[in-house]
Amino acid sequence: MKELYVGHCLICKQGMLEIVKEIKTGICFICCDECEAEWDNPENALENVYGSRMKYGLVTGVTFDEVKSLKWDEYVVNK
């Protein structure tokens, strides 16, 4: 499964913002692949508001169809 990113992390300035899915709940969210900061949606991640850490548990990747169903496909930078 290809990782899907929405941009660069504004917190650590090193990581990419990846769309992931919590395994336990199936909830999709944005997570920095470097500092592990989390956001509930791409808008908040790209504006660096309402971030968290350790809110979610173990994650897995998402499919492009899942991203489209959330209407987050417009944010994906590496389609």
N, CA, C and O atoms as CSV, one atom per row, in Angstrom:
chain,resi,resn,atom,element,x,y,z
A,1,MET,N,N,0.847,-1.171,0.000
A,1,MET,CA,C,0.000,0.000,0.000
A,1,MET,C,C,0.898,1.242,0.000
A,1,MET,O,O,1.825,1.348,0.804
A,2,LYS,N,N,0.622,2.147,-0.882
A,2,LYS,CA,C,1.411,3.382,-1.007
A,2,LYS,C,C,1.004,4.375,0.083
A,2,LYS,O,O,-0.182,4.584,0.337
A,3,GLU,N,N,2.006,4.982,0.720
A,3,GLU,CA,C,1.719,6.022,1.702
A,3,GLU,C,C,1.160,7.246,0.988
A,3,GLU,O,O,1.591,7.589,-0.114
A,4,LEU,N,N,0.202,7.896,1.626
A,4,LEU,CA,C,-0.422,9.088,1.062
A,4,LEU,C,C,-0.154,10.269,1.987
A,4,LEU,O,O,-0.491,10.231,3.171
A,5,TYR,N,N,0.454,11.313,1.441
A,5,TYR,CA,C,0.869,12.475,2.219
A,5,TYR,C,C,0.100,13.715,1.806
A,5,TYR,O,O,-0.352,13.837,0.668
A,6,VAL,N,N,-0.045,14.658,2.777
A,6,VAL,CA,C,-0.739,15.915,2.490
A,6,VAL,C,C,0.192,17.117,2.575
A,6,VAL,O,O,-0.234,18.237,2.292
A,7,GLY,N,N,1.439,16.918,2.953
A,7,GLY,CA,C,2.385,18.024,3.031
A,7,GLY,C,C,3.465,17.769,4.056
A,7,GLY,O,O,3.658,16.640,4.508
A,8,HIS,N,N,4.177,18.840,4.422
A,8,HIS,CA,C,5.262,18.758,5.406
A,8,HIS,C,C,4.782,19.220,6.777
A,8,HIS,O,O,3.909,20.081,6.886
A,9,CYS,N,N,5.361,18.639,7.811
A,9,CYS,CA,C,4.997,18.965,9.187
A,9,CYS,C,C,5.501,20.361,9.561
A,9,CYS,O,O,6.677,20.679,9.379
A,10,LEU,N,N,4.601,21.179,10.080
A,10,LEU,CA,C,4.952,22.525,10.510
A,10,LEU,C,C,5.509,22.543,11.935
A,10,LEU,O,O,5.982,23.581,12.399
A,11,ILE,N,N,5.459,21.421,12.623
A,11,ILE,CA,C,6.002,21.356,13.977
A,11,ILE,C,C,7.489,21.027,13.946
A,11,ILE,O,O,8.309,21.799,14.444
A,12,CYS,N,N,7.837,19.887,13.364
A,12,CYS,CA,C,9.242,19.464,13.377
A,12,CYS,C,C,10.020,19.943,12.156
A,12,CYS,O,O,11.251,19.937,12.161
A,13,LYS,N,N,9.316,20.353,11.123
A,13,LYS,CA,C,9.936,20.846,9.884
A,13,LYS,C,C,10.767,19.783,9.152
A,13,LYS,O,O,11.544,20.111,8.255
A,14,GLN,N,N,10.603,18.517,9.532
A,14,GLN,CA,C,11.367,17.431,8.915
A,14,GLN,C,C,10.479,16.344,8.321
A,14,GLN,O,O,10.814,15.752,7.295
A,15,GLY,N,N,9.354,16.087,8.966
A,15,GLY,CA,C,8.520,14.968,8.570
A,15,GLY,C,C,7.473,15.305,7.536
A,15,GLY,O,O,7.210,16.467,7.228
A,16,MET,N,N,6.884,14.244,7.011
A,16,MET,CA,C,5.775,14.356,6.075
A,16,MET,C,C,4.483,14.014,6.812
A,16,MET,O,O,4.466,13.160,7.699
A,17,LEU,N,N,3.408,14.689,6.435
A,17,LEU,CA,C,2.101,14.463,7.029
A,17,LEU,C,C,1.393,13.341,6.277
A,17,LEU,O,O,0.941,13.525,5.146
A,18,GLU,N,N,1.305,12.197,6.907
A,18,GLU,CA,C,0.749,11.001,6.281
A,18,GLU,C,C,-0.685,10.754,6.741
A,18,GLU,O,O,-1.017,10.949,7.911
A,19,ILE,N,N,-1.525,10.324,5.811
A,19,ILE,CA,C,-2.885,9.906,6.159
A,19,ILE,C,C,-2.792,8.450,6.601
A,19,ILE,O,O,-2.330,7.590,5.851
A,20,VAL,N,N,-3.233,8.186,7.822
A,20,VAL,CA,C,-3.192,6.837,8.375
A,20,VAL,C,C,-4.539,6.493,8.993
A,20,VAL,O,O,-5.421,7.344,9.109
A,21,LYS,N,N,-4.687,5.222,9.391
A,21,LYS,CA,C,-5.935,4.753,9.986
A,21,LYS,C,C,-5.611,3.988,11.258
A,21,LYS,O,O,-4.763,3.096,11.254
A,22,GLU,N,N,-6.290,4.340,12.352
A,22,GLU,CA,C,-6.111,3.608,13.597
A,22,GLU,C,C,-6.692,2.209,13.429
A,22,GLU,O,O,-7.836,2.053,13.004
A,23,ILE,N,N,-5.912,1.209,13.759
A,23,ILE,CA,C,-6.334,-0.177,13.560
A,23,ILE,C,C,-7.565,-0.520,14.401
A,23,ILE,O,O,-8.502,-1.140,13.899
A,24,LYS,N,N,-7.570,-0.127,15.656
A,24,LYS,CA,C,-8.647,-0.502,16.579
A,24,LYS,C,C,-9.999,0.076,16.187
A,24,LYS,O,O,-11.016,-0.613,16.271
A,25,THR,N,N,-10.020,1.343,15.756
A,25,THR,CA,C,-11.296,2.027,15.498
A,25,THR,C,C,-11.608,2.240,14.020
A,25,THR,O,O,-12.765,2.444,13.651
A,26,GLY,N,N,-10.581,2.195,13.175
A,26,GLY,CA,C,-10.781,2.488,11.761
A,26,GLY,C,C,-10.850,3.974,11.457
A,26,GLY,O,O,-11.163,4.361,10.331
A,27,ILE,N,N,-10.561,4.814,12.448
A,27,ILE,CA,C,-10.587,6.267,12.253
A,27,ILE,C,C,-9.345,6.716,11.493
A,27,ILE,O,O,-8.223,6.349,11.842
A,28,CYS,N,N,-9.557,7.507,10.462
A,28,CYS,CA,C,-8.447,8.061,9.690
A,28,CYS,C,C,-8.053,9.410,10.269
A,28,CYS,O,O,-8.897,10.173,10.739
A,29,PHE,N,N,-6.760,9.688,10.226
A,29,PHE,CA,C,-6.243,10.958,10.721
A,29,PHE,C,C,-4.908,11.235,10.061
A,29,PHE,O,O,-4.406,10.423,9.284
A,30,ILE,N,N,-4.334,12.389,10.376
A,30,ILE,CA,C,-3.052,12.799,9.811
A,30,ILE,C,C,-1.989,12.649,10.889
A,30,ILE,O,O,-2.200,13.049,12.034
A,31,CYS,N,N,-0.846,12.073,10.525
A,31,CYS,CA,C,0.244,11.867,11.476
A,31,CYS,C,C,1.574,12.202,10.815
A,31,CYS,O,O,1.837,11.784,9.687
A,32,CYS,N,N,2.412,12.958,11.521
A,32,CYS,CA,C,3.749,13.241,11.020
A,32,CYS,C,C,4.585,11.972,11.118
A,32,CYS,O,O,4.635,11.337,12.172
A,33,ASP,N,N,5.235,11.606,10.034
A,33,ASP,CA,C,6.028,10.377,10.037
A,33,ASP,C,C,7.364,10.544,10.761
A,33,ASP,O,O,8.132,9.588,10.869
A,34,GLU,N,N,7.644,11.737,11.253
A,34,GLU,CA,C,8.894,11.989,11.978
A,34,GLU,C,C,8.639,12.223,13.470
A,34,GLU,O,O,9.151,11.476,14.304
A,35,CYS,N,N,7.860,13.243,13.815
A,35,CYS,CA,C,7.645,13.589,15.233
A,35,CYS,C,C,6.379,12.969,15.819
A,35,CYS,O,O,6.153,13.064,17.025
A,36,GLU,N,N,5.552,12.338,14.990
A,36,GLU,CA,C,4.333,11.641,15.390
A,36,GLU,C,C,3.235,12.548,15.940
A,36,GLU,O,O,2.344,12.079,16.648
A,37,ALA,N,N,3.289,13.837,15.622
A,37,ALA,CA,C,2.169,14.718,15.953
A,37,ALA,C,C,0.966,14.258,15.132
A,37,ALA,O,O,1.126,13.717,14.038
A,38,GLU,N,N,-0.241,14.473,15.665
A,38,GLU,CA,C,-1.463,13.969,15.028
A,38,GLU,C,C,-2.497,15.087,14.891
A,38,GLU,O,O,-2.565,16.001,15.712
A,39,TRP,N,N,-3.290,14.987,13.842
A,39,TRP,CA,C,-4.407,15.898,13.621
A,39,TRP,C,C,-5.587,15.094,13.111
A,39,TRP,O,O,-5.410,14.072,12.449
A,40,ASP,N,N,-6.786,15.551,13.418
A,40,ASP,CA,C,-7.993,14.840,13.008
A,40,ASP,C,C,-8.318,14.985,11.527
A,40,ASP,O,O,-9.079,14.189,10.977
A,41,ASN,N,N,-7.738,16.009,10.871
A,41,ASN,CA,C,-8.041,16.220,9.457
A,41,ASN,C,C,-6.906,17.003,8.795
A,41,ASN,O,O,-6.085,17.603,9.488
A,42,PRO,N,N,-6.853,17.005,7.465
A,42,PRO,CA,C,-5.782,17.701,6.748
A,42,PRO,C,C,-5.766,19.209,6.974
A,42,PRO,O,O,-4.696,19.813,7.049
A,43,GLU,N,N,-6.947,19.823,7.083
A,43,GLU,CA,C,-6.998,21.270,7.271
A,43,GLU,C,C,-6.236,21.679,8.532
A,43,GLU,O,O,-5.424,22.603,8.499
A,44,ASN,N,N,-6.498,20.991,9.636
A,44,ASN,CA,C,-5.826,21.312,10.893
A,44,ASN,C,C,-4.332,21.033,10.810
A,44,ASN,O,O,-3.528,21.796,11.345
A,45,ALA,N,N,-3.959,19.955,10.152
A,45,ALA,CA,C,-2.540,19.613,10.031
A,45,ALA,C,C,-1.786,20.666,9.232
A,45,ALA,O,O,-0.678,21.055,9.602
A,46,LEU,N,N,-2.376,21.122,8.150
A,46,LEU,CA,C,-1.702,22.087,7.290
A,46,LEU,C,C,-1.668,23.488,7.888
A,46,LEU,O,O,-0.861,24.323,7.477
A,47,GLU,N,N,-2.544,23.747,8.859
A,47,GLU,CA,C,-2.536,25.032,9.553
A,47,GLU,C,C,-1.903,24.917,10.935
A,47,GLU,O,O,-1.749,25.915,11.640
A,48,ASN,N,N,-1.537,23.690,11.321
A,48,ASN,CA,C,-0.915,23.408,12.608
A,48,ASN,C,C,-1.776,23.876,13.785
A,48,ASN,O,O,-1.290,24.543,14.698
A,49,VAL,N,N,-3.055,23.517,13.748
A,49,VAL,CA,C,-3.959,23.809,14.859
A,49,VAL,C,C,-4.606,22.525,15.362
A,49,VAL,O,O,-4.818,21.586,14.595
A,50,TYR,N,N,-4.911,22.491,16.628
A,50,TYR,CA,C,-5.596,21.358,17.261
A,50,TYR,C,C,-4.840,20.045,17.105
A,50,TYR,O,O,-5.455,18.994,16.925
A,51,GLY,N,N,-3.534,20.095,17.171
A,51,GLY,CA,C,-2.730,18.883,17.095
A,51,GLY,C,C,-2.706,18.153,18.427
A,51,GLY,O,O,-3.063,18.715,19.463
A,52,SER,N,N,-2.284,16.904,18.392
A,52,SER,CA,C,-2.188,16.101,19.607
A,52,SER,C,C,-1.041,15.119,19.461
A,52,SER,O,O,-0.401,15.024,18.414
A,53,ARG,N,N,-0.804,14.401,20.530
A,53,ARG,CA,C,0.161,13.301,20.523
A,53,ARG,C,C,-0.429,12.175,21.348
A,53,ARG,O,O,-0.990,12.397,22.421
A,54,MET,N,N,-0.297,10.985,20.840
A,54,MET,CA,C,-0.726,9.774,21.536
A,54,MET,C,C,-2.240,9.696,21.763
A,54,MET,O,O,-2.695,8.984,22.658
A,55,LYS,N,N,-3.009,10.414,20.968
A,55,LYS,CA,C,-4.473,10.328,21.032
A,55,LYS,C,C,-4.935,9.001,20.433
A,55,LYS,O,O,-5.890,8.388,20.910
A,56,TYR,N,N,-4.241,8.569,19.380
A,56,TYR,CA,C,-4.600,7.354,18.666
A,56,TYR,C,C,-3.623,6.228,18.992
A,56,TYR,O,O,-2.536,6.456,19.522
A,57,GLY,N,N,-4.035,5.026,18.665
A,57,GLY,CA,C,-3.193,3.856,18.889
A,57,GLY,C,C,-2.449,3.441,17.632
A,57,GLY,O,O,-2.105,4.276,16.796
A,58,LEU,N,N,-2.205,2.149,17.509
A,58,LEU,CA,C,-1.479,1.605,16.362
A,58,LEU,C,C,-2.210,1.917,15.067
A,58,LEU,O,O,-3.439,1.934,15.016
A,59,VAL,N,N,-1.423,2.165,14.014
A,59,VAL,CA,C,-2.007,2.585,12.741
A,59,VAL,C,C,-1.602,1.660,11.601
A,59,VAL,O,O,-0.666,0.867,11.702
A,60,THR,N,N,-2.345,1.798,10.526
A,60,THR,CA,C,-2.046,1.132,9.272
A,60,THR,C,C,-2.256,2.166,8.161
A,60,THR,O,O,-2.780,3.253,8.400
A,61,GLY,N,N,-1.846,1.814,6.969
A,61,GLY,CA,C,-2.037,2.704,5.831
A,61,GLY,C,C,-3.483,2.731,5.376
A,61,GLY,O,O,-4.308,1.936,5.827
A,62,VAL,N,N,-3.774,3.648,4.483
A,62,VAL,CA,C,-5.118,3.779,3.920
A,62,VAL,C,C,-5.041,3.620,2.409
A,62,VAL,O,O,-3.983,3.804,1.807
A,63,THR,N,N,-6.154,3.284,1.811
A,63,THR,CA,C,-6.234,3.218,0.357
A,63,THR,C,C,-6.677,4.576,-0.177
A,63,THR,O,O,-7.243,5.390,0.553
A,64,PHE,N,N,-6.415,4.807,-1.449
A,64,PHE,CA,C,-6.853,6.070,-2.053
A,64,PHE,C,C,-8.374,6.152,-2.044
A,64,PHE,O,O,-8.929,7.243,-1.916
A,65,ASP,N,N,-9.055,5.017,-2.176
A,65,ASP,CA,C,-10.525,5.026,-2.127
A,65,ASP,C,C,-11.032,5.474,-0.762
A,65,ASP,O,O,-12.029,6.191,-0.676
A,66,GLU,N,N,-10.355,5.058,0.304
A,66,GLU,CA,C,-10.741,5.512,1.643
A,66,GLU,C,C,-10.562,7.024,1.765
A,66,GLU,O,O,-11.411,7.713,2.331
A,67,VAL,N,N,-9.460,7.527,1.235
A,67,VAL,CA,C,-9.180,8.965,1.277
A,67,VAL,C,C,-10.235,9.722,0.477
A,67,VAL,O,O,-10.699,10.776,0.911
A,68,LYS,N,N,-10.616,9.201,-0.678
A,68,LYS,CA,C,-11.652,9.843,-1.495
A,68,LYS,C,C,-12.986,9.875,-0.769
A,68,LYS,O,O,-13.719,10.859,-0.860
A,69,SER,N,N,-13.307,8.802,-0.047
A,69,SER,CA,C,-14.590,8.763,0.669
A,69,SER,C,C,-14.646,9.810,1.780
A,69,SER,O,O,-15.730,10.257,2.156
A,70,LEU,N,N,-13.486,10.202,2.308
A,70,LEU,CA,C,-13.420,11.257,3.323
A,70,LEU,C,C,-13.373,12.651,2.710
A,70,LEU,O,O,-13.442,13.659,3.414
A,71,LYS,N,N,-13.255,12.690,1.379
A,71,LYS,CA,C,-13.084,13.943,0.623
A,71,LYS,C,C,-11.760,14.629,0.982
A,71,LYS,O,O,-11.660,15.856,0.991
A,72,TRP,N,N,-10.756,13.811,1.273
A,72,TRP,CA,C,-9.407,14.305,1.569
A,72,TRP,C,C,-8.487,14.169,0.362
A,72,TRP,O,O,-7.328,14.579,0.430
A,73,ASP,N,N,-8.973,13.602,-0.740
A,73,ASP,CA,C,-8.121,13.357,-1.897
A,73,ASP,C,C,-7.560,14.643,-2.495
A,73,ASP,O,O,-6.494,14.616,-3.110
A,74,GLU,N,N,-8.252,15.766,-2.331
A,74,GLU,CA,C,-7.754,17.040,-2.860
A,74,GLU,C,C,-6.478,17.500,-2.139
A,74,GLU,O,O,-5.740,18.331,-2.668
A,75,TYR,N,N,-6.215,16.970,-0.947
A,75,TYR,CA,C,-5.043,17.367,-0.176
A,75,TYR,C,C,-3.818,16.501,-0.462
A,75,TYR,O,O,-2.698,16.884,-0.121
A,76,VAL,N,N,-4.019,15.345,-1.080
A,76,VAL,CA,C,-2.925,14.400,-1.297
A,76,VAL,C,C,-1.929,14.990,-2.300
A,76,VAL,O,O,-2.307,15.409,-3.394
A,77,VAL,N,N,-0.651,15.016,-1.910
A,77,VAL,CA,C,0.379,15.607,-2.755
A,77,VAL,C,C,1.129,14.569,-3.597
A,77,VAL,O,O,1.867,14.943,-4.509
A,78,ASN,N,N,0.956,13.297,-3.315
A,78,ASN,CA,C,1.678,12.262,-4.052
A,78,ASN,C,C,0.726,11.184,-4.550
A,78,ASN,O,O,0.897,10.011,-4.218
A,79,LYS,N,N,-0.267,11.559,-5.337
A,79,LYS,CA,C,-1.308,10.642,-5.824
A,79,LYS,C,C,-0.732,9.551,-6.700
A,79,LYS,O,O,-1.472,8.698,-7.190
